[in-house]
Amino acid sequence: MKVSLNWLSDYIETGLGADPVRGPKGKGSNGADQIAEILSDLGFPCEGIEHLDNDVVIDVEITSNRGDCLGYIGIARELAAAIGKKLKMSDIELDELDKDVTEFAGVEIVEPDLCGRYTARIIEGVKVAQSPDWLRKRLEAVGLRSVNNVVDATNYAMMETGQPPHAFDYVRITDGKIIVRKALAGERLTSIDGTQCDLNTDMLVIADAQGPVAVAGVMGGLDTEVSEATTTILLEDAHFDPVSVRTTSRTLSLPSEAAFRFERTVDIEMVDWASKRTAQLITQLAGGKVAKGVVDIYPKKPEKKEVTLRLSRLNKLLGIEVPCEEALRILSALNFEPQSRDDLILCSIPSWRSDVYREVDLIEEVARVYGYDKVPTERRIKIEVVPVDTRQKLIESLGTYLNGCGFYETINVDFVDNSVAALFTKSDVKEHLAVKDVSRKSANLLRQTLIGSLLGVLKTNLNAGNMPCNIFEISDTFVPAPEQGDGLPIQKAKLTLVCDSDFRDLRGVIEGLIKSIDRDAQIVFTPADIFWAQTGAQIIVNSQTIGTAGIVSKAVLEKFDFKELLPCAVELEYEQLSALQSGAVEVKPLPRFPAIQRDLSIVVDENIRWADIIEAVRNKASVELEDVRFIGIYHGKAIPSGKKSVTFSLRFRDEDGTLTHQRVDGFEADILEALTRTVGAVIRTV
């Protein structure tokens, strides 16, 4: 924002240089440099200083959260707080007609969520002409061109108050009735700058009975602009939703000084005062009188905000001791009306400070006025290297192992849509934790499982032809607390894997992953009904269930349109994985004697599980049995219907001597006898 020091002097006497160009008596730092430095310290960096005839213009950067400083009154208010001066406000007296404003105009707000307040005043008997030199020079100094005395008065008021007004030619407003509504499909408007605006149904417009006359908060229409023939003005001052104005301005490629301010939030409480001030300027420059009263539609008056500040927190966060009296002085100068209660300061937030709503915001206000230069600094920076914590160490270990198995890590947002959430929970999706749809229009449910997100990633890779695709994610899930709980959600970290390969391959990855954490872990996959799986299993480690696995159901396949793919998924509780971590690793010497390996193929009923076979083998095996490994399943020639051939490998070793094949034959015979007795196995010979 460009700040003319001559113009600024109307609102504050800084005393920082009698002549803003040369400084007092031409010596020392001039007033412009000092003001620029103060504003920079307050958080408004100076981007340049321009010297004009008898004036100096400072270009300062205003952050997007400080819309209150996009006017001279806001800048003067900040300076006043910093240097201990008083803010000067204009006295407003209006020359009024005998007629009431309600005889001329009416206002209807159809969209109160997008237009929080709308005021209308009528000024009769104006004479549109060229503006006086002093006004044109002030506007030109800040980059605004002069149009005529009425339009210049509205621009002057906008630069002064930060509140953009708009002047309509009253006779061109049908029946004098203003309607604030959304545009209808197919409506068009030609703006003042000649742009043809094709409006859509999401855009807020100012309309009369015939149609739109302005794009709300952005720009007025050409048909109702003030011209030399105008004698009666309908003056608008309003408050519009920042997001609505920003979206409309960007969509129409129609930037304006008004939109720039509405996008950054204007002071809704100041609307009527700003309207009076604009009406005063118009009558001073163009003559005329103002109808009595104002049409002021204010559907939802906001409540006064109060925020508390702890002095102990202020000093701890800044690392310095700020005296209580100084903190109170600063907050009082910034119009926060502080009330001290021991360590606590209660502040009433002024209506123009929409950016202040937390304790830390008040701390920042004290700090920037008190002076960041008072915060001590050291030339030498001390950096303490913190070792990787246990959680991060395990996450890195899991990721490294899974990378080695051909899995790639993904990172997804914590939200899913209703249709995906419904596939992975038996409860109603309404029971999911969610954010309001104003924050996320779709996919606003916090996920209770990571599987849906990973299947979406798998589908994206499938569409891109990036196959095979094996992926995993470690992230938090969110489940509502039980009714008898404390109300806080249950937040659990989970490790989830999804792949397009055979389920047995995925099982091998999981078993290896768990063994990499605890080499002595006893891992069992037991059949279970899983809501999202057509074939599912519980994963039990050391007699404790730590997760589920399965082949996704037909409903899931249809949702993600997997036509020739049968994805598998596993979800493990991260905390239970972490609990498996064993202590020191015991190192054993290399075996002194060789092992003997035997491969067996047996024919069993189709419903016999691998777990049943393993149990039968281990129950009968001698201590010399070192390992049992699954090799494969065969259906085909020589295998009767309803049967299957299971091939596995047995490894025997004697720690005290070399095994003979005769002894192993005996071990093998005992195992075959147990298999025949328990699972009805028959040795396959062909």
Secondary structure, DSSP 8 states (H G I E B T S, - for coil): -EEEHHHHTTT----S-SSTTT-GGG-SS-HHHHHHHHHHHTT--EEEEEEETTEEEEEE---TT-GGGSSHHHHHHHHHHHHT-----------EEEEEGGGT-EEEES-TTTEEEEEEEEEES-------HHHHHHHHHTT-----HHHHHHHHHHHHHS--EEEEEGGGSGGGEEEEEE--TT-EEEBTT--EEE--TTSEEEE-SSSEEEETTTEEBGGG---TT--EEEEEEEEE-HHHHHHHHHHHT---HHHHHHTT---GGGHHHHHHHHHHHHHHHH--EEEES-EEE-S------EEEEEHHHHHHHHTS---HHHHHHHHHHTT---EEETTEEEEE--TT-TT--SHHHHHHHHHHHH-GGGS---SS---------HHHHHHHHHHHHHHHTT-EE----SEE-HHHHHHT-SS-GGGS-B--TTT-SS--EE-S-SHHHHHHHHHHHHHTT--S-EEEEEEEEEE---TTS-S--EEEEEEEEEESS-HHHHHHHHHHHHHHH-TT--EEEEEE--TTEEEEEEEEETTEEEEEEEEE-HHHHHHHT-SS---EEEEEEHHHHHHT--SS-------SS--EEEEEEEEEETT--HHHHHHHHHHH--TTEEEEEEEEEE-STTS-TTEEEEEEEEEE--TTS---HHHHHHHHHHHHHHHHHHH--EE---
